[in-house]
C-alpha cells in the first residue's frame, strides 16, 4: 500500500498542475485521500484536453471537498470551460455528491461529472490490495443502470458523451484488474484503471 505521505505528495503535484487551488482540507482517512487523488487525476485529464478549470464554492483558495455524501449545491468543486469554445456546455466535477437515480433514490458516486444539465458520468475509487471481485463490477453496473447511463442489457448508453475517453464512467483501483473481467467493462461502456500507486 502507498504511504499517506506519498499520496499527499501526488495530490500536491496534481494541485500544482491544475493551478487553481492553493490547498485542500484533507481527511485523515487514507481511502478518502485515494478518492481525492482520483478526483484530481480526472480534473488534470480534462485540463489537458483544453478545459480551463475554475474552483467553485471555495473559502478563499481552500477547497473543501465532501468526504461523506452531500448536497451538490454546497460542495466545493471544479468547473471546466472549453478554451477553444467558451460557449460549450460547462462541465462540473464533484466528489461524494448525491444524485437521484431512476428509482428516485439518492446515490453518491465517489466522483461525479456533470455535462450541461442532462448528461453525467461517474467514477468509483477502490483502494484494494487484492484483485477486484466480481461483486464490485455488479455494483458498478447497477449504478450505471440506475443513473440511466446504460441500459440493463449493456447496449445503447445514452447520456455519456464519448467524444473524450476521459468522460466515460470508470473504476479507479490500486488493485490489479483480472483480464477475464474486461468484457464486462466493454459491454457496459466503462473503463478500468488498475494498479494505481
TIRO-2110 file (N, C-alpha, C; in Angstrom, 1 decimal):
// TIRO-2110
0.8, -1.2, 0.0, N, 1, A
0.0, 0.0, 0.0, CA, 1, A
0.9, 1.3, 0.0, C, 1, A
0.4, 2.3, -0.6, N, 2, A
1.1, 3.5, -0.7, CA, 2, A
1.0, 4.2, 0.7, C, 2, A
2.0, 4.9, 1.0, N, 3, A
2.0, 5.6, 2.3, CA, 3, A
1.2, 6.9, 2.1, C, 3, A
0.7, 7.3, 3.3, N, 4, A
-0.2, 8.5, 3.3, CA, 4, A
0.7, 9.7, 2.7, C, 4, A
1.9, 9.8, 3.1, N, 5, A
2.8, 10.9, 2.7, CA, 5, A
3.0, 10.9, 1.2, C, 5, A
3.2, 9.7, 0.6, N, 6, A
3.3, 9.6, -0.9, CA, 6, A
2.1, 10.1, -1.6, C, 6, A
0.9, 9.7, -1.0, N, 7, A
-0.3, 10.0, -1.7, CA, 7, A
-0.5, 11.6, -1.6, C, 7, A
-0.2, 12.1, -0.4, N, 8, A
-0.4, 13.6, -0.3, CA, 8, A
0.6, 14.3, -1.2, C, 8, A
1.8, 13.8, -1.4, N, 9, A
2.7, 14.4, -2.4, CA, 9, A
2.2, 14.4, -3.8, C, 9, A
1.5, 13.3, -4.2, N, 10, A
0.9, 13.2, -5.5, CA, 10, A
-0.3, 14.2, -5.6, C, 10, A
-1.0, 14.3, -4.6, N, 11, A
-2.2, 15.2, -4.6, CA, 11, A
-1.6, 16.6, -4.8, C, 11, A
-0.6, 17.0, -4.1, N, 12, A
0.0, 18.3, -4.2, CA, 12, A
0.5, 18.6, -5.6, C, 12, A
1.1, 17.6, -6.3, N, 13, A
1.6, 17.7, -7.6, CA, 13, A
0.4, 17.9, -8.6, C, 13, A
-0.7, 17.2, -8.4, N, 14, A
-1.9, 17.5, -9.2, CA, 14, A
-2.4, 18.9, -9.0, C, 14, A
-2.4, 19.3, -7.7, N, 15, A
-2.9, 20.7, -7.4, CA, 15, A
-2.1, 21.7, -8.1, C, 15, A
-0.8, 21.5, -8.1, N, 16, A
0.2, 22.4, -8.8, CA, 16, A
-0.1, 22.4, -10.3, C, 16, A
-0.4, 21.3, -10.8, N, 17, A
-0.7, 21.1, -12.3, CA, 17, A
-1.9, 21.9, -12.7, C, 17, A
-3.0, 21.8, -11.8, N, 18, A
-4.2, 22.5, -12.1, CA, 18, A
-4.1, 24.0, -11.9, C, 18, A
-3.4, 24.4, -10.9, N, 19, A
-3.1, 25.8, -10.6, CA, 19, A
-4.2, 26.7, -10.2, C, 19, A
-5.3, 26.1, -9.8, N, 20, A
-6.5, 26.9, -9.4, CA, 20, A
-6.8, 26.8, -7.9, C, 20, A
-6.2, 25.9, -7.2, N, 21, A
-6.5, 25.7, -5.8, CA, 21, A
-5.2, 25.8, -5.0, C, 21, A
-5.2, 26.5, -3.9, N, 22, A
-4.0, 26.6, -3.1, CA, 22, A
-3.8, 25.4, -2.2, C, 22, A
-4.9, 25.0, -1.5, N, 23, A
-4.8, 23.9, -0.6, CA, 23, A
-6.2, 23.2, -0.5, C, 23, A
-6.2, 22.0, 0.0, N, 24, A
-7.4, 21.2, 0.2, CA, 24, A
-7.5, 20.8, 1.6, C, 24, A
-8.7, 20.9, 2.2, N, 25, A
-8.9, 20.4, 3.5, CA, 25, A
-8.9, 18.9, 3.5, C, 25, A
-7.9, 18.2, 4.1, N, 26, A
-7.7, 16.8, 4.0, CA, 26, A
-8.4, 16.0, 5.1, C, 26, A
-8.9, 14.9, 4.7, N, 27, A
-9.4, 13.9, 5.7, CA, 27, A
-8.3, 13.1, 6.2, C, 27, A
-8.4, 12.6, 7.4, N, 28, A
-7.3, 11.7, 7.9, CA, 28, A
-7.4, 10.3, 7.4, C, 28, A
-8.5, 9.9, 6.7, N, 29, A
-8.7, 8.6, 6.3, CA, 29, A
-8.0, 8.3, 4.9, C, 29, A
-7.1, 7.3, 4.8, N, 30, A
-6.4, 7.1, 3.6, CA, 30, A
-7.2, 6.8, 2.4, C, 30, A
-8.3, 6.0, 2.6, N, 31, A
-9.2, 5.7, 1.4, CA, 31, A
-9.8, 7.0, 0.8, C, 31, A
-10.0, 8.0, 1.7, N, 32, A
-10.6, 9.3, 1.2, CA, 32, A
-9.5, 10.0, 0.4, C, 32, A
-8.2, 9.9, 0.8, N, 33, A
-7.1, 10.5, 0.1, CA, 33, A
-7.0, 9.9, -1.3, C, 33, A
-7.3, 8.6, -1.4, N, 34, A
-7.3, 7.9, -2.7, CA, 34, A
-8.4, 8.5, -3.6, C, 34, A
-9.6, 8.7, -3.0, N, 35, A
-10.7, 9.3, -3.8, CA, 35, A
-10.3, 10.7, -4.3, C, 35, A
-9.7, 11.5, -3.4, N, 36, A
-9.2, 12.8, -3.7, CA, 36, A
-8.2, 12.8, -4.8, C, 36, A
-7.2, 11.9, -4.7, N, 37, A
-6.2, 11.8, -5.8, CA, 37, A
-6.9, 11.4, -7.1, C, 37, A
-7.8, 10.5, -7.1, N, 38, A
-8.5, 10.1, -8.4, CA, 38, A
-9.3, 11.3, -8.9, C, 38, A
-10.0, 12.1, -8.0, N, 39, A
-10.7, 13.3, -8.4, CA, 39, A
-9.8, 14.2, -9.2, C, 39, A
-8.6, 14.5, -8.6, N, 40, A
-7.7, 15.4, -9.2, CA, 40, A
-7.1, 14.9, -10.4, C, 40, A
-6.9, 13.6, -10.5, N, 41, A
-6.4, 12.9, -11.7, CA, 41, A
-7.4, 13.1, -12.9, C, 41, A
-8.7, 13.0, -12.6, N, 42, A
-9.7, 13.2, -13.6, CA, 42, A
-9.7, 14.7, -14.0, C, 42, A
-9.6, 15.6, -13.0, N, 43, A
-9.6, 17.0, -13.3, CA, 43, A
-8.4, 17.4, -14.2, C, 43, A
-7.2, 16.8, -13.9, N, 44, A
-6.0, 17.1, -14.7, CA, 44, A
-6.1, 16.6, -16.1, C, 44, A
-6.8, 15.4, -16.3, N, 45, A
-7.0, 14.9, -17.7, CA, 45, A
-7.9, 15.9, -18.5, C, 45, A
-8.9, 16.4, -17.8, N, 46, A
-9.8, 17.3, -18.5, CA, 46, A
-9.0, 18.6, -18.8, C, 46, A
-8.2, 19.1, -17.9, N, 47, A
-7.4, 20.3, -18.2, CA, 47, A
-6.5, 20.1, -19.3, C, 47, A
-5.9, 18.9, -19.5, N, 48, A
-5.0, 18.6, -20.6, CA, 48, A
-5.7, 18.6, -21.9, C, 48, A
-7.1, 18.5, -21.9, N, 49, A
-7.8, 18.5, -23.1, CA, 49, A
-8.5, 19.8, -23.4, C, 49, A
-7.7, 20.9, -23.1, N, 50, A
-8.1, 22.3, -23.4, CA, 50, A
-9.3, 22.8, -22.6, C, 50, A
-9.5, 22.2, -21.4, N, 51, A
-10.6, 22.6, -20.5, CA, 51, A
-9.9, 23.4, -19.4, C, 51, A
-10.4, 24.6, -19.2, N, 52, A
-9.9, 25.5, -18.1, CA, 52, A
-10.6, 25.3, -16.8, C, 52, A
-9.9, 24.8, -15.8, N, 53, A
-10.5, 24.6, -14.5, CA, 53, A
-10.8, 25.9, -13.7, C, 53, A
-11.9, 25.9, -13.0, N, 54, A
-12.2, 27.0, -12.2, CA, 54, A
-12.7, 26.4, -10.8, C, 54, A
-12.1, 26.9, -9.7, N, 55, A
-12.5, 26.4, -8.4, CA, 55, A
-13.9, 27.1, -8.0, C, 55, A
-14.8, 26.3, -7.6, N, 56, A
-16.1, 26.8, -7.3, CA, 56, A
-16.4, 26.6, -5.8, C, 56, A
-17.2, 27.4, -5.2, N, 57, A
-17.7, 27.3, -3.8, CA, 57, A
-16.5, 27.1, -2.8, C, 57, A
-15.5, 27.8, -3.0, N, 58, A
-14.3, 27.6, -2.1, CA, 58, A
-14.3, 28.7, -1.1, C, 58, A
-13.6, 28.5, 0.0, N, 59, A
-13.4, 29.5, 1.0, CA, 59, A
-12.0, 30.0, 0.8, C, 59, A
-11.8, 31.2, 0.3, N, 60, A
-10.5, 31.7, -0.1, CA, 60, A
-10.0, 30.8, -1.2, C, 60, A
-8.9, 30.2, -1.1, N, 61, A
-8.4, 29.3, -2.1, CA, 61, A
-8.3, 27.9, -1.5, C, 61, A
-9.1, 27.7, -0.4, N, 62, A
-9.1, 26.4, 0.3, CA, 62, A
-10.3, 25.6, -0.2, C, 62, A
-10.0, 24.4, -0.8, N, 63, A
-11.0, 23.6, -1.4, CA, 63, A
-11.6, 22.6, -0.4, C, 63, A
-12.9, 22.7, -0.2, N, 64, A
-13.5, 21.8, 0.9, CA, 64, A
-14.3, 20.7, 0.2, C, 64, A
-13.7, 19.6, -0.1, N, 65, A
-14.4, 18.5, -0.8, CA, 65, A
-15.3, 17.9, 0.3, C, 65, A
-16.3, 17.2, -0.2, N, 66, A
-17.2, 16.5, 0.7, CA, 66, A
-16.6, 15.1, 0.8, C, 66, A
-16.4, 14.6, 2.0, N, 67, A
-15.9, 13.3, 2.2, CA, 67, A
-17.0, 12.3, 2.5, C, 67, A
-18.2, 12.8, 2.8, N, 68, A
-19.4, 12.0, 3.0, CA, 68, A
-20.4, 12.5, 2.1, C, 68, A
-21.4, 11.6, 1.7, N, 69, A
-22.4, 12.1, 0.8, CA, 69, A
-23.0, 13.4, 1.2, C, 69, A
-23.1, 14.3, 0.2, N, 70, A
-23.6, 15.6, 0.5, CA, 70, A
-24.3, 16.2, -0.7, C, 70, A
-24.9, 17.4, -0.5, N, 71, A
-25.7, 18.1, -1.5, CA, 71, A
-24.7, 18.8, -2.5, C, 71, A
-25.1, 18.6, -3.7, N, 72, A
-24.3, 19.1, -4.8, CA, 72, A
-24.2, 20.6, -4.8, C, 72, A
-25.2, 21.3, -4.3, N, 73, A
-25.2, 22.7, -4.3, CA, 73, A
-24.2, 23.3, -3.3, C, 73, A
-23.8, 22.5, -2.3, N, 74, A
-22.9, 23.0, -1.2, CA, 74, A
-21.5, 22.6, -1.4, C, 74, A
-21.2, 21.8, -2.3, N, 75, A
-19.9, 21.2, -2.4, CA, 75, A
-18.9, 22.1, -3.2, C, 75, A
-17.7, 22.2, -2.7, N, 76, A
-16.6, 22.8, -3.5, CA, 76, A
-16.4, 21.8, -4.7, C, 76, A
-16.1, 22.4, -5.8, N, 77, A
-15.9, 21.5, -7.0, CA, 77, A
-15.2, 22.3, -8.0, C, 77, A
-14.8, 21.6, -9.1, N, 78, A
-14.2, 22.3, -10.2, CA, 78, A
-15.1, 22.3, -11.4, C, 78, A
-15.2, 23.5, -12.0, N, 79, A
-16.0, 23.7, -13.2, CA, 79, A
-15.0, 23.9, -14.4, C, 79, A
-15.3, 23.4, -15.6, N, 80, A
-14.4, 23.5, -16.7, CA, 80, A
-15.1, 24.2, -17.9, C, 80, A
-14.3, 25.1, -18.5, N, 81, A
-14.8, 25.8, -19.6, CA, 81, A
-13.8, 25.4, -20.8, C, 81, A
-14.4, 25.2, -21.9, N, 82, A
-13.5, 24.9, -23.1, CA, 82, A
-12.8, 26.1, -23.6, C, 82, A
-11.5, 26.0, -23.6, N, 83, A
-10.6, 27.2, -24.0, CA, 83, A
-10.9, 27.6, -25.4, C, 83, A
-11.2, 26.7, -26.4, N, 84, A
-11.4, 27.0, -27.8, CA, 84, A
-12.8, 27.3, -28.1, C, 84, A
-13.8, 26.9, -27.2, N, 85, A
-15.2, 27.1, -27.4, CA, 85, A
-15.9, 27.5, -26.1, C, 85, A
-15.7, 28.7, -25.7, N, 86, A
-16.2, 29.1, -24.4, CA, 86, A
-17.7, 29.0, -24.2, C, 86, A
-18.5, 28.9, -25.3, N, 87, A
-19.9, 28.8, -25.2, CA, 87, A
-20.4, 27.3, -25.1, C, 87, A
-19.4, 26.4, -25.1, N, 88, A
-19.7, 24.9, -25.0, CA, 88, A
-20.3, 24.7, -23.6, C, 88, A
-21.0, 23.6, -23.5, N, 89, A
-21.6, 23.2, -22.2, CA, 89, A
-20.6, 23.1, -21.1, C, 89, A
-20.9, 23.6, -19.9, N, 90, A
-20.0, 23.6, -18.8, CA, 90, A
-19.9, 22.2, -18.2, C, 90, A
-18.7, 21.8, -17.8, N, 91, A
-18.6, 20.5, -17.1, CA, 91, A
-18.2, 20.9, -15.7, C, 91, A
-18.8, 20.1, -14.8, N, 92, A
-18.5, 20.3, -13.3, CA, 92, A
-18.2, 19.0, -12.7, C, 92, A
-17.1, 18.9, -11.9, N, 93, A
-16.6, 17.7, -11.4, CA, 93, A
-16.8, 17.8, -9.8, C, 93, A
-17.5, 16.8, -9.3, N, 94, A
-17.9, 16.8, -7.9, CA, 94, A
-17.3, 15.5, -7.2, C, 94, A
-17.2, 15.6, -5.9, N, 95, A
-16.7, 14.4, -5.1, CA, 95, A
-17.7, 14.1, -4.0, C, 95, A
-18.3, 12.9, -4.0, N, 96, A
-19.2, 12.4, -3.0, CA, 96, A
-20.5, 13.3, -2.9, C, 96, A
-21.0, 13.6, -4.0, N, 97, A
-22.3, 14.4, -4.1, CA, 97, A
-23.4, 13.4, -4.5, C, 97, A
-24.6, 13.7, -3.9, N, 98, A
-25.7, 12.8, -4.2, CA, 98, A
-26.4, 13.2, -5.5, C, 98, A
-26.8, 12.2, -6.2, N, 99, A
-27.6, 12.4, -7.4, CA, 99, A
-28.7, 11.4, -7.4, C, 99, A
-29.9, 11.8, -7.9, N, 100, A
-31.1, 11.0, -7.9, CA, 100, A
-31.1, 10.0, -9.1, C, 100, A
-31.3, 8.7, -8.8, N, 101, A
-31.4, 7.7, -9.8, CA, 101, A
-32.8, 7.5, -10.3, C, 101, A
-33.0, 6.6, -11.3, N, 102, A
-34.3, 6.3, -11.9, CA, 102, A
-35.3, 5.9, -10.9, C, 102, A
-34.9, 5.3, -9.8, N, 103, A
-35.9, 4.8, -8.8, CA, 103, A
-36.2, 5.9, -7.8, C, 103, A
-35.7, 7.1, -8.0, N, 104, A
-35.8, 8.3, -7.1, CA, 104, A
-35.0, 8.2, -5.8, C, 104, A
-34.1, 7.2, -5.8, N, 105, A
-33.2, 7.1, -4.6, CA, 105, A
-32.0, 7.9, -4.9, C, 105, A
-31.5, 8.5, -3.8, N, 106, A
-30.2, 9.3, -3.9, CA, 106, A
-29.0, 8.4, -3.9, C, 106, A
-28.1, 8.6, -4.8, N, 107, A
-26.9, 7.8, -4.8, CA, 107, A
-25.7, 8.7, -4.7, C, 107, A
-24.6, 8.2, -4.2, N, 108, A
-23.4, 9.1, -4.1, CA, 108, A
-22.2, 8.4, -4.6, C, 108, A
-21.9, 8.6, -6.0, N, 109, A
-20.7, 8.1, -6.5, CA, 109, A
-19.5, 8.8, -5.9, C, 109, A
-18.4, 8.2, -6.0, N, 110, A
-17.2, 8.8, -5.4, CA, 110, A
-16.9, 10.1, -6.2, C, 110, A
-17.0, 10.1, -7.5, N, 111, A
-16.8, 11.2, -8.3, CA, 111, A
-17.9, 11.3, -9.3, C, 111, A
-18.4, 12.5, -9.5, N, 112, A
-19.5, 12.8, -10.5, CA, 112, A
-19.1, 13.9, -11.4, C, 112, A
-19.2, 13.7, -12.7, N, 113, A
-19.0, 14.7, -13.7, CA, 113, A
-20.3, 15.0, -14.4, C, 113, A
-20.8, 16.3, -14.3, N, 114, A
-22.0, 16.7, -15.0, CA, 114, A
-21.6, 17.5, -16.2, C, 114, A
-22.3, 17.3, -17.3, N, 115, A
-22.0, 18.0, -18.6, CA, 115, A
-23.3, 18.6, -19.0, C, 115, A
-23.4, 20.0, -18.9, N, 116, A
-24.6, 20.7, -19.1, CA, 116, A
-25.6, 20.3, -18.0, C, 116, A
-26.9, 20.2, -18.4, N, 117, A
-27.9, 19.9, -17.4, CA, 117, A
-28.5, 18.5, -17.6, C, 117, A
-28.0, 17.8, -18.6, N, 118, A
-28.7, 16.5, -18.9, CA, 118, A
-27.7, 15.3, -18.9, C, 118, A
-26.4, 15.5, -19.0, N, 119, A
-25.5, 14.4, -19.1, CA, 119, A
-24.6, 14.3, -17.9, C, 119, A
-24.2, 13.1, -17.6, N, 120, A
-23.3, 12.9, -16.5, CA, 120, A
-22.5, 11.6, -16.7, C, 120, A
-21.4, 11.5, -15.9, N, 121, A
-20.6, 10.3, -15.8, CA, 121, A
-20.2, 10.1, -14.4, C, 121, A
-19.8, 8.9, -14.0, N, 122, A
-19.5, 8.6, -12.6, CA, 122, A
-18.1, 7.8, -12.6, C, 122, A
-17.5, 7.9, -11.5, N, 123, A
-16.2, 7.3, -11.3, CA, 123, A
-16.2, 6.7, -9.8, C, 123, A
-15.8, 5.5, -9.7, N, 124, A
-15.7, 4.9, -8.4, CA, 124, A
-14.2, 4.6, -8.1, C, 124, A
-13.8, 4.7, -6.8, N, 125, A
-12.4, 4.5, -6.4, CA, 125, A
-12.3, 3.4, -5.4, C, 125, A
-11.6, 2.4, -5.7, N, 126, A
-11.5, 1.2, -4.9, CA, 126, A
-10.0, 1.0, -4.5, C, 126, A
-9.7, 1.3, -3.3, N, 127, A
-8.3, 1.1, -2.8, CA, 127, A
-8.2, -0.3, -2.2, C, 127, A
-8.0, -1.3, -3.0, N, 128, A
-7.9, -2.7, -2.6, CA, 128, A
-6.5, -3.2, -2.8, C, 128, A
-6.1, -4.2, -2.0, N, 129, A
-4.8, -4.8, -2.2, CA, 129, A
-4.9, -6.1, -3.0, C, 129, A
-6.1, -6.7, -3.1, N, 130, A
-6.4, -7.9, -3.9, CA, 130, A
-7.2, -7.5, -5.2, C, 130, A
-7.1, -8.4, -6.2, N, 131, A
-7.9, -8.1, -7.4, CA, 131, A
-9.4, -7.8, -7.1, C, 131, A
-10.0, -7.0, -7.9, N, 132, A
-11.4, -6.7, -7.7, CA, 132, A
-12.3, -7.9, -7.9, C, 132, A
-13.2, -8.1, -7.0, N, 133, A
-14.1, -9.2, -7.0, CA, 133, A
-15.2, -8.9, -8.0, C, 133, A
-15.9, -9.9, -8.5, N, 134, A
-17.0, -9.7, -9.5, CA, 134, A
-18.1, -8.9, -8.9, C, 134, A
-18.3, -8.9, -7.6, N, 135, A
-19.3, -8.1, -6.9, CA, 135, A
-19.1, -6.6, -7.1, C, 135, A
-17.9, -6.1, -7.2, N, 136, A
-17.6, -4.7, -7.4, CA, 136, A
-18.1, -4.3, -8.8, C, 136, A
-17.9, -5.2, -9.8, N, 137, A
-18.4, -4.9, -11.1, CA, 137, A
-20.0, -4.9, -11.2, C, 137, A
-20.5, -5.9, -10.5, N, 138, A
-22.0, -5.9, -10.4, CA, 138, A
-22.6, -4.7, -9.8, C, 138, A
-22.0, -4.2, -8.7, N, 139, A
-22.5, -3.0, -8.1, CA, 139, A
-22.3, -1.8, -9.0, C, 139, A
-21.2, -1.7, -9.7, N, 140, A
-21.0, -0.5, -10.6, CA, 140, A
-21.9, -0.6, -11.8, C, 140, A
-22.2, -1.7, -12.3, N, 141, A
-23.1, -1.9, -13.5, CA, 141, A
-24.5, -1.5, -13.0, C, 141, A
-24.9, -1.9, -11.8, N, 142, A
-26.2, -1.5, -11.2, CA, 142, A
-26.3, 0.0, -11.1, C, 142, A
-25.2, 0.6, -10.7, N, 143, A
-25.1, 2.1, -10.6, CA, 143, A
-25.3, 2.7, -11.9, C, 143, A
-24.7, 2.2, -12.9, N, 144, A
-24.8, 2.8, -14.3, CA, 144, A
-26.2, 2.7, -14.8, C, 144, A
-26.9, 1.5, -14.6, N, 145, A
-28.2, 1.3, -15.0, CA, 145, A
-29.2, 2.3, -14.2, C, 145, A
-29.0, 2.3, -12.9, N, 146, A
-29.8, 3.2, -12.0, CA, 146, A
-29.7, 4.6, -12.4, C, 146, A
-28.6, 5.1, -12.8, N, 147, A
-28.4, 6.5, -13.2, CA, 147, A
-28.7, 6.8, -14.7, C, 147, A
-29.1, 5.7, -15.4, N, 148, A
-29.5, 5.9, -16.8, CA, 148, A
-28.4, 6.1, -17.7, C, 148, A
-27.2, 5.7, -17.3, N, 149, A
-26.0, 5.8, -18.2, CA, 149, A
-25.9, 4.7, -19.2, C, 149, A
-26.6, 3.6, -18.9, N, 150, A
-26.5, 2.4, -19.8, CA, 150, A
-27.8, 1.6, -19.5, C, 150, A
-28.3, 0.9, -20.6, N, 151, A
-29.5, 0.1, -20.4, CA, 151, A
-29.0, -1.2, -19.7, C, 151, A
-30.0, -1.9, -19.1, N, 152, A
-29.7, -3.2, -18.4, CA, 152, A
-29.0, -4.2, -19.3, C, 152, A
-29.2, -4.2, -20.6, N, 153, A
-28.6, -5.2, -21.4, CA, 153, A
-27.2, -4.7, -21.9, C, 153, A
-26.7, -3.6, -21.4, N, 154, A
-25.4, -3.1, -21.7, CA, 154, A
-25.3, -2.3, -23.0, C, 154, A
-26.4, -2.2, -23.8, N, 155, A
-26.3, -1.6, -25.1, CA, 155, A
-26.8, -0.1, -25.0, C, 155, A
-26.5, 0.6, -26.0, N, 156, A
-27.0, 2.0, -26.2, CA, 156, A
-26.9, 2.9, -25.0, C, 156, A
-25.7, 3.1, -24.5, N, 157, A
-25.5, 4.1, -23.4, CA, 157, A
-26.0, 5.4, -24.0, C, 157, A
-26.7, 6.2, -23.3, N, 158, A
-27.3, 7.4, -23.9, CA, 158, A
-26.9, 8.7, -23.3, C, 158, A
-26.4, 8.8, -22.1, N, 159, A
-26.1, 10.1, -21.5, CA, 159, A
-24.6, 10.5, -21.5, C, 159, A
-23.8, 9.5, -21.7, N, 160, A
-22.4, 9.8, -21.6, CA, 160, A
-21.8, 10.2, -23.0, C, 160, A
-21.1, 11.4, -23.0, N, 161, A
-20.5, 11.9, -24.2, CA, 161, A
-19.2, 11.1, -24.4, C, 161, A
-19.1, 10.4, -25.6, N, 162, A
-18.0, 9.6, -25.9, CA, 162, A
-16.9, 10.3, -26.7, C, 162, A
-17.0, 11.6, -26.9, N, 163, A
-16.0, 12.4, -27.6, CA, 163, A
-14.7, 12.3, -26.9, C, 163, A
-14.7, 12.4, -25.6, N, 164, A
-13.4, 12.4, -24.8, CA, 164, A
-13.5, 11.1, -24.0, C, 164, A
-12.5, 10.2, -24.2, N, 165, A
-12.5, 9.0, -23.4, CA, 165, A
-12.4, 9.2, -21.9, C, 165, A
-11.9, 10.4, -21.5, N, 166, A
-11.9, 10.7, -20.1, CA, 166, A
-13.3, 10.8, -19.4, C, 166, A
-14.3, 11.0, -20.3, N, 167, A
-15.6, 11.2, -19.8, CA, 167, A
-16.4, 9.9, -19.5, C, 167, A
-15.8, 8.8, -20.0, N, 168, A
-16.6, 7.5, -19.8, CA, 168, A
-16.5, 7.1, -18.3, C, 168, A
-17.6, 6.5, -17.8, N, 169, A
-17.5, 6.0, -16.4, CA, 169, A
-16.3, 5.1, -16.3, C, 169, A
-15.8, 5.1, -15.0, N, 170, A
-14.6, 4.2, -14.8, CA, 170, A
-14.5, 3.9, -13.4, C, 170, A
-13.8, 2.8, -13.2, N, 171, A
-13.4, 2.3, -11.8, CA, 171, A
-11.9, 2.5, -11.7, C, 171, A
-11.5, 3.4, -10.8, N, 172, A
-10.1, 3.5, -10.4, CA, 172, A
-9.8, 2.5, -9.3, C, 172, A
-8.6, 1.8, -9.4, N, 173, A
-8.3, 0.9, -8.3, CA, 173, A
-6.8, 0.8, -8.1, C, 173, A
-6.4, 0.5, -6.9, N, 174, A
-5.0, 0.2, -6.6, CA, 174, A
-4.7, -1.3, -6.9, C, 174, A
-5.8, -2.0, -7.1, N, 175, A
-5.6, -3.5, -7.3, CA, 175, A
-5.4, -3.8, -8.8, C, 175, A
-5.0, -5.0, -9.0, N, 176, A
-4.9, -5.5, -10.4, CA, 176, A
-6.3, -5.8, -11.0, C, 176, A
-6.5, -5.6, -12.3, N, 177, A
-7.7, -5.9, -12.9, CA, 177, A
-7.6, -7.2, -13.6, C, 177, A
-8.4, -8.2, -13.3, N, 178, A
-8.2, -9.5, -13.9, CA, 178, A
-8.7, -9.5, -15.4, C, 178, A
-8.0, -10.1, -16.3, N, 179, A
-8.3, -10.0, -17.7, CA, 179, A
-9.7, -10.5, -18.1, C, 179, A
-10.1, -11.6, -17.3, N, 180, A
-11.4, -12.1, -17.7, CA, 180, A
-12.6, -11.3, -17.2, C, 180, A
-12.3, -10.1, -16.5, N, 181, A
-13.4, -9.2, -16.2, CA, 181, A
-13.5, -8.1, -17.2, C, 181, A
-12.5, -7.9, -18.1, N, 182, A
-12.5, -6.9, -19.1, CA, 182, A
-13.8, -6.9, -20.0, C, 182, A
-14.3, -8.0, -20.4, N, 183, A
-15.5, -8.0, -21.2, CA, 183, A
-16.7, -7.3, -20.6, C, 183, A
-16.8, -7.3, -19.2, N, 184, A
-17.9, -6.6, -18.6, CA, 184, A
-17.7, -5.1, -18.8, C, 184, A
-16.5, -4.6, -18.7, N, 185, A
-16.3, -3.1, -19.0, CA, 185, A
-16.6, -2.8, -20.4, C, 185, A
-16.2, -3.6, -21.4, N, 186, A
-16.5, -3.3, -22.8, CA, 186, A
-18.0, -3.3, -23.0, C, 186, A
-18.7, -4.3, -22.5, N, 187, A
-20.2, -4.5, -22.7, CA, 187, A
-20.9, -3.3, -22.2, C, 187, A
-20.5, -2.9, -21.0, N, 188, A
-21.3, -1.8, -20.3, CA, 188, A
-20.7, -0.4, -20.5, C, 188, A
-19.7, -0.3, -21.3, N, 189, A
-19.1, 1.0, -21.7, CA, 189, A
-18.4, 1.8, -20.6, C, 189, A
-17.7, 1.1, -19.7, N, 190, A
-16.9, 1.8, -18.7, CA, 190, A
-15.5, 1.4, -18.8, C, 190, A
-14.6, 2.1, -18.2, N, 191, A
-13.2, 1.9, -18.2, CA, 191, A
-12.7, 1.3, -16.8, C, 191, A
-11.6, 0.6, -16.9, N, 192, A
-11.0, 0.1, -15.7, CA, 192, A
-9.5, 0.6, -15.7, C, 192, A
-9.2, 1.3, -14.6, N, 193, A
-7.8, 1.8, -14.4, CA, 193, A
-7.2, 1.2, -13.2, C, 193, A
-6.4, 0.1, -13.3, N, 194, A
-5.9, -0.6, -12.2, CA, 194, A
-4.5, -0.4, -11.9, C, 194, A
-4.0, -1.0, -10.8, N, 195, A
-2.6, -0.9, -10.4, CA, 195, A
-2.2, 0.6, -10.2, C, 195, A
-3.1, 1.4, -9.7, N, 196, A
-2.6, 2.8, -9.4, CA, 196, A
-1.8, 2.7, -8.1, C, 196, A
-0.8, 3.6, -8.0, N, 197, A
0.0, 3.6, -6.8, CA, 197, A
-0.8, 4.0, -5.6, C, 197, A
END
